[in-house]
Amino acid sequence: MNFNSILIGSEDPQRLVDYYTRLFGAPTFADGGYSGWQIGTGWITVGPHDEVTGKNAHPGRLLWNIESSDVKGDFDRFKQAGATVVREPYGPDGAADELIATFSDPDDNYFQLMSPMGPSA
């Protein structure tokens, strides 16, 4: 198996497309109301969903992560582009070489920048 993408449904997908475009650049594809960006080998896609209304009532329930070898630099770049900061870069359990920064999109979906972690890091 291979996990390859996440789809974020919204009643106002264009608002999310505008937000993520400021962070990631122009979408890699846009078709039929869906827009997506390839980040590394994975994809994030935004589109309409008839079962989604308003903002996420539980934004911490699901967080998607972007691995970055320069969390502080990418954090600053995202912040300058208008990203909503939930938590500035920090080291879990005080680890200075493994950083995580948390953001929220306009629908209150959380995503994070993370230092490479794990055995291959």
Secondary structure as UniProt FT lines:
FT   STRAND          5..10
FT   HELIX           13..24
FT   STRAND          29..31
FT   TURN            32..33
FT   STRAND          34..39
FT   TURN            40..41
FT   STRAND          42..48
FT   TURN            50..51
FT   TURN            59..60
FT   STRAND          63..67
FT   HELIX           71..80
FT   TURN            81..82
FT   STRAND          84..90
FT   HELIX           92..94
FT   STRAND          100..104
FT   TURN            106..107
FT   STRAND          110..114
FT   TURN            119..120
//
